Amino acid sequence: MKFVTVRDLRGRPTKVWKDLKTEKELVLTSNGRPMAILTSVDESSFEQRLQALRRARLGETVSEIQREASRQHPKGMTLRQINAVIAEVRKGRRR
């Protein structure tokens, strides 16, 4: 996978777009750190790509929540505790 700096994108956008067509994916960096992934799409694949990205993010979020829950409650939680957490979160959303 090819890396492209923000400076490259700003200064030579045409080259970046050409690279994206051939590479299909580019990692955008700022100060040497990855900050975004650019991926090529066309009109026929746009919606499918967007849905795939959203599913991947959802999977990452669920995994993160599960890891955090296992750190906070290594022995597991009872159904009563789970329902109490859900109720507390819902209560917070109404405010």
Backbone hydrogen bonds, N-H to C=O, Kabsch-Sander energy under -0.5 kcal/mol:
donor,donor_aa,acceptor,acceptor_aa,energy
2,K,25,E,-0.7
4,V,27,V,-3.2
6,V,29,T,-1.7
9,L,5,T,-2.1
10,R,6,V,-2.4
11,G,7,R,-3.2
12,R,8,D,-3.2
16,V,12,R,-1.8
17,W,13,P,-2.6
18,K,14,T,-2.1
19,D,15,K,-2.7
20,L,16,V,-2.4
21,K,17,W,-1.7
22,T,18,K,-1.5
23,E,19,D,-3.4
24,K,20,L,-2.3
26,L,38,L,-2.6
27,V,2,K,-2.6
28,L,26,L,-0.6
28,L,36,A,-2.8
29,T,4,V,-2.9
30,S,33,R,-2.5
33,R,30,S,-1.7
35,M,28,L,-3.1
36,A,28,L,-1.5
38,L,26,L,-3.3
38,L,36,A,-0.5
40,S,24,K,-2.5
45,S,42,D,-1.0
46,F,42,D,-1.4
49,R,45,S,-2.7
50,L,46,F,-2.6
51,Q,47,E,-2.4
52,A,48,Q,-2.3
53,L,49,R,-2.5
54,R,50,L,-2.3
55,R,51,Q,-2.5
56,A,52,A,-2.3
57,R,53,L,-2.4
58,L,54,R,-2.3
59,G,55,R,-2.5
60,E,56,A,-2.3
61,T,57,R,-2.5
62,V,58,L,-2.6
63,S,59,G,-2.2
64,E,60,E,-2.3
65,I,61,T,-2.5
66,Q,62,V,-2.5
67,R,63,S,-2.4
68,E,64,E,-2.4
69,A,65,I,-2.5
70,S,66,Q,-2.2
71,R,67,R,-1.7
72,Q,68,E,-2.4
73,H,69,A,-2.6
76,G,73,H,-1.9
82,I,78,T,-2.4
83,N,79,L,-2.6
84,A,80,R,-1.9
85,V,81,Q,-2.2
86,I,82,I,-2.4
87,A,83,N,-2.4
88,E,84,A,-2.2
89,V,85,V,-2.3
90,R,86,I,-2.5
91,K,87,A,-2.3
92,G,88,E,-1.9
93,R,89,V,-1.4
94,R,90,R,-1.1
95,R,91,K,-0.5
95,R,92,G,-0.6
